[in-house]
C-alpha cells in the first residue's frame, strides 16, 4: 500500500523589537494553511542603553524565547526556514554576542535584514494576502521602526524604513507614563519630523488604496469592531481613540473597550505615529492587511503561489478544498453578472466592491454542501466567517457568510454589516438568489432566456412563456421567490413574454 506524502511545512521567524513571532504553515490546494502561530513578548528594544548596547537581561529574554521556538524547527526542512532580525538587532552594537548564542540555540542562522529589505518583505506579505487592484500605500508600525511602502501588484515602487516605533516612542515620549495632550502632541510632532523627508516622493507617486499591517493597526481594528464601528480606519476615529486614551491619567490605568492588556502599554505611542502618518500624507482611509513580514517570508519560499489576483487564487483554493462543482459555480457567477448588468450595473449598485462580492458569493455558495445539504446555508456561513480568505477583509468575509446563508429557500433581511451599504447588500442578495434559482438545472443550455429590469428597488423578471410552461417547478419557485422578496418590501414581479 502506497503512503500519502504530507505537505511540507514552512517556518518564518521574526525577531521583532517588541515581540518574537513564529509562523508555521503548509502549502495545500494552492494556498497557505496556517498550522501554528507562536508569539512571545520579549521587549528587545527596551533593553537598549544610551550607547545602543543590548542588556544581558534583554538578550536572555530573547534566548529563552528562541529555546521554545527551536523545538518546532526540528522537523522542518532547512530550506523551508527563514529567520530574520529587524530594527533593534540592526541597531544593537553588541549584536554578535546575541547572535552567536541565538544561532546555536536554533541550529539555524539568523539574518539581520536591512530596513529596506524589511519593507520589501512586508510589501510581499501584504501583496499576497490583501485584495484590491491599483497602487497600494502600506504602513507597518513595529516596535522600533515604521515601514512605509508604495507598490503595485508584487512590485514595490518606494521603500522606506523610519527609525520610530511603538516601543521607542513609548520610551521617548511617554516615559513618565502620563496620558496627556502634551505627550501625545510631542509624539505626533516627532513622527511628523521623521516622515518629512519622504512626503514629496510619496505624494507624487500617489496610491489608490491604503492598508496597514501588524500590531498597531490590528489592535485598532479590534477596538473599532468591539465598539460597533466598521473596519475602515479614518483620522476622525484615530482622534476619537486618542480622546478615549486621555480619559485615563496613566498608561497602567488605560482601559479602552476592545484593547487587550498585552497591547495597552504601546498603544498610545503606536496611535501617535499613525495619526502623524494620516495627517502628513493626507490619508482618507485605511484597512487592515491580511499579512506582513512573516507572510512575506513564507510566500517568498513558495514561488508558485505568485498570482496577481489574490482573490481568484483564494476562491479557487477553497473550491478545490471543499470539492465545489466549479463549472456550476462559474455558471451562477456568469448569470449573476448578466443580471447585474441588465439592472444597470454600477448605476444600480454604485459601490465598486459590490460586483466582486456578488460573484464571489456565487462561486462559493455551495461550500456548505460538503458538510450537509439540509443546513447547507448555515454551514456556508460558518465556513466563510471562519476560513482564512486572503484578499478579503473581515467585513467582506462576514457579508459573504450572510449572503450565502440565504442563497436558497427562506429569505430574511441581512444583519448589520460593514462591507457595503444596506441597500447594496440587499440588492446583491436578491441577484444571488435569482441566479441560483434560474440555473438550478446546472446546465447553461437549460437556462431560460430571461431579462431583468430595475426601477429603484422594484425588479421585473421577464421570461419566455413557453419555457415557464415547460419548467413548472422553476415557475412555481419563481412565483414563491417573488412573494418572498415582495413581502420584505423588495418588489419582484415575474412576467411571461
N, C-alpha and C positions, 0 to 999 in steps of 0.2 A: 504494500500500500504506500503510495507516494505521500510525502508530508507537505503540508501547505507552509510556504515560507512567509513568515510575518514581515510586515512592512518595516524597513529600518527606522530607527529612532534618530532624531537630531537634537542637539542641545545648544542653546545660546545662553551665555552668562554675561551679565552686565555689572561691572563693579562700579556702581554709581557713587556720587558724593554723599548721598543721604542713605540709600539702601543698596544692597546687593540683590540681584534678581537672577533666577534660573528658569528658563523656559524649555520644556521638553515636548517635542511634537513628533508626529509621524506623518508621512505622505500617504494619503489614501484617497482613491477615486478622484484624482485631480485636485485635491485640496489639502490643506494643512489641518490636522486634527491635534488639538492640544491634549497632551497626556498628563502634564504636571506643570504647576507654576509654584515656585518656592521663592519667598521674599523674606529678607531679614533686614531690619533697620540697624545699620552699622554706624551711621553718623561719622563717616570718614572725614568729611570736610571740617567738622567741629574739632578734629584732632590736629589741625594745622596751627603752628605757633606763628609768631610775628616774622620769623625767618622762613616760613613755609616748610618747616620740618614736621613730619608726622610724629605724634606722640606714640610711645610704645603701647599705651592703652588702646589707642585707636587702631594701631596695627594688629594688636591681639584680638580686638573685636572682629576685624576682617579675617584673620586666620581661623578663628573659631567658626565663623560662618562658612568659610571655604571647606573646612573639615566635614561639615554636613553635606555640602554640595558634592564633594568628592565621591561619596558612596554611590550617588546616582549616575556618575560618569563612567563607572567601571564597565558597564555592559554596552556602551555606545561606541561605535567605530570612531577611531581617532579623527578620520577625515570629516566626520559629521559633527564635530565640536568646534565652536568658536567662543573664545573668552576674551572680552575686551575691558580695558580700564578707561575711564573718561577724565573729566576735568580735574578732580583732586589728585589723581595719580599723575596727570600731566604736570601739575604744579609742584608736587612734593619734591623737595631737594634730596631726601633720603629714600627715594623710591626703590633703589636697588635692594636695600635692607628688607623691604616689604616683599618685593618680587621673588627674591631667592627662595624664601620660605614658602610663599604662596604657590609658586610653580611646583615645589617639592610636594606640597600637600595635595595638589590637584593631579599631579602626574601629567600636566599639560602646560604649555607656555601661554602666558597672558600677554596679549598685545595691548600696549597703551597707544590708543589711536589719537590722531590729531583732532583738533576741533572741527576742521573742515571734513575729515573723514567721518567723524561722528555725525555731522549734519547730513552728509550724503547718505549714510546708512539709515538714519532716521527717515529721510525722504523715501528711500526704497520701502521701508516698513509701511509708511503711510500710503504710498502708491499701490502697494499690493493688497491693502486691506480697506481702502476707502473709495467709495464711488464718486461719480461726478466727472464730467469732461471739462476740458479747458485748463487754464493755468491755475495752479494752487499756490497759496501762501500757507506755509506750515510753520507753526510756532511750538517749540518744545521747551518748557521751563524745567530744568533739572535742579539738582542740589547746589551746584557751583557754576553752572554755565547755562546759557539760554541759546538755543539754536533757532535761527530764523532763515527760512529757505523759500525760494520761489522755483517751481518746476512745472513741467508739463509732461503727461504720460509718465514714463520712468526716468526721464532726464531732468536733472536739476540745472537750473539756469543761474542761480545765485545762492551761494552757501556762506553763512556767517555763524560763527560761534562766539558769543559775547561772554565776558567774564562776570556774569552775575547770575545768581540762582537763589532758590528759596532758603537754603541754609546759610549762604554767605550774606544775604540781605537780612536774614534774621539776626546774625551776629553783629552786623554793621549798623542796622537802623532800628532794630527792636531789642537791642542788648539789655535795656532796662526793663524789658517785658511789658512796657506800657502800650496800651492800645488807644492812642490819642491822635488827633489830627496832625500834630507836628511830626510824629514818627511816620505816619502814612505819607504826608506830603514830602518829607525828606527822601523816603524810599522811592516814591514815584519820580521825583525830580532827578535823583541819581540814575534811575533806569533810563530816563529820557536822555540824559547826557551820554550814556553808553550806547544808545540807539542812534544818536545824531549822525555819526559818520556814514551810516548806510541808508539814510532816509531818501536821498536823491536817487540813488541807484534803484532802490526797491519801488519807489513811486513811479519812476519812468518805465520800469518793466511791467508793473501792474499785475493784476490777478483777477480771476473770475470767482473763485471760492476760497474761503479761508478755513483751515482746520487746525485744531490744537491737539497736541499729543501729550501723553504721560500724566504724571500725578496731579499737578495743579488743576489742569483742565478736567481731568477725570473727577476730582473732588468737587469742582464747581458744578459739573453736570449732575452729580449725585445730590448735591444740595438743592439745585433748582427743581429736580424731579420730586424730591421729598417735600418741597414747599408748593407743589402744584403748578409750577411753571413749565413751559415747554423746554425742549432741549437746546434751543438756539441761544448762544451766549451773545449778549449785547452790552454796550458800555453802560446803559441805564441799569441793567441787572448787576453789573460789577459794582457800580456805585451804591446800589441798594444793599449789597452784601457788605461793603465797606462800612456803611452806617450800622448794619446789624453787628458787625465785629466790634465797633466802638461803643456798643451798649455794655460791653464788658470792660472793666478797667485794666485787667492784667491778662496776659496770654494764658496763664494757667487756669483762668476762670472762663475762657472763651467757650461759649455754647451757641452753636448755630444749628438749627434743625437740618439734619442730613449730613453734618460734618462729623467724621469719625474722630475719636480721640487720637488715633495714630497720626492723622494729618493736621490736627489742630495747631500744633506748635509752629509749623512752617506755612500755614495757610495765609496769614496776613501778608507775609513777605512775598509769597508767590502771587497773591492777588494784586499787590502793588506793582509788580513787574508787568503783569498782564494789563492792568489799567494804563500803564505808560505805553505799552505796545499799541493798544487800541487808540489812544489819543494821538500818538506820534504818527502812526500810519493811517489814521482815519478809517479804521476797520469798522464796517457796519455790523457784521455778524460773524460768528464762528461756530462750528460744530466740532464734536469730538471725533478724532481719527480712530480707525479700527486697530492701529498698531503703531509702533515706533521703532526704537533702536533694536530691541531683541527680535522683533518680527523681521526687521531688515536683515539682520544677521542670518536668520533661518532661511528666508527666501533667497538670499544670495547663494546659499548652498544648494538650492533646488532650481537650477536654471530652466527646467522645462515648465515651470509654473508662470513664466512671464507671458501674460496676456493683457492686451490693452484694456479690454472691458472687463473689469474685475467682477461686475455683477453677473455678466454672462457666464464667467467661469464658475461662480458660486452656484448659480441656478443649475448649470449642467452637472456639477458635482452632487448637489442634493438630489437631482433626478436620478442619477446613477445609483447613489447610495440607497434610495428608497424605491428603486425599480419602478419609477413612473413611466407610463406609456408616453414616450417623448413625441411620437407622431401626433397623438391626440392632443397633447398639451400644446403643440405648435398650432394645431387646428383651432383650438379655443382661443389662443393668443391672436392668431390672424383675424378671426371673426370679431373678437373684441376690438381690435384696431380698426377694422372696417366700420363697425357700428359707431365708434367714437368719431371717425371722420364724417360719417353721414349726419351725426348730430351737430357738427360744426367744429369738431376738433378743439383746438386751443381757444376758440371763441366761446365754446360751451363750458370747457374746463380749462381755465386760464393757467393754472399752476404748472410749471414745466415738469415737475416730478410726477404728476398725476398719471400720464400715459405710461411711464416706466413702471409705476406701481400696479397699474391695471394689468399690463402684460406679464409682469412677474407673478401676480396672483393667479393669472390664467395658466401660467406654466407650472405652478406648484399647487394648484387647488386640489389635487388628488393625493397629496403626500400622506394624508392620514389613512388612506385605504390600505397602506402597507401594514397597519395595525388592526383595523376592523372597519367593516362597511357601515354598520349601524350608527356608530358615533364618529364617522369619518370627519365631519366638520370640527368636532371637539378635539380630535387628535391633530387635525391640521393646525388649529390654533395653538395647542400646546407645543408642538414641534417648532413651528415658525417663531414663536415667542422665545424659545429657549435654545434653539440651534445657534451656533456661531455662523453668521452670514456676512463674510467680508464684502464690503461695498455698500452695506445697508446700515443706516443709523438705528438706534434703539427705537425711536419713534416710528420709523418706517417698518421695522420688524413687527411692532405692535399693531400697526394698521393692516399689514399683510395677514397677520394672525386673525384679526377680527373680520376681514373681508372673506377669507377662506372658511372661517367658521360658519358663514352664512351663504355659502355658494349654492345651496340647493334647499328645497322644501321650506321649512319655517323661516319667515323673514321678520327680523326685528331691526330697530334702528341701531346704528353704530354707537358705541360708547364714546365718551370724550377721547379724542386722540389729537396728536400734535404734528402729524406728518403733512396733513392737508387741511384746508378749511372744511368745516362741517358740510357745506354744500358740495364741494368737490368729492369728499369722501363718499357721500351718499350717491352721487352720480356714477362714480367708479363702481360701487357695489351693484347698482342697477344694471350696468352694462355687463359686468361679470356674470351675473345670474342669467341674463338673456343669452349671452354667448354660450354658456354651459348648456342651457335648455335647448337652444336651436341646433346644437351639434351632438346631441346625446346619442345619435346612431353611430357616431365615431367614424364617419367617412365623409370627406369633403364633398364627394359626388352626391351624397344623400341629403345635404343641407338644402333648405328651401331658398328660393330666390326672394330675399327679404330686403326691405328698405325701412329705415327708421328716421323719423324727423323729430326735432325738439323745438318746443316753444317754451323757453324757461324750463320749469320742471315737468312740463307736460310732454309725454312721449307718445308717438303714434307709430306702431309697427305694422307695416303693410306686407302681406304675404299672399302668394297666388292661391286662389280659391281651390283649384284642383289639388294642389299639394296638401292643403289642410284636410280636404276630403279623403285623400289617400293616406293621411297620417293622423288618425283620430286621437291617438294617445297624446301626441305632441300638441294637437289642437286643444285638448282638454287641459293639458298642463299650462299652455299659454293663457287660457282663459282664467285659470286659477291664479297664475302669476300676476295677471292684470288686476285681479281683485285684491291680491296681497299688497301690491305696490300702491294701488289707489287707496286702500284702507289706511295706509300710513301717511296719506297726504301727498303721495307721489303719483300723479295721474298717469296711467298707462292704458291705452286702448289698442285693440287688435283689429285691423281692417283686412277684409278679403278683397283682393283685386283680380 
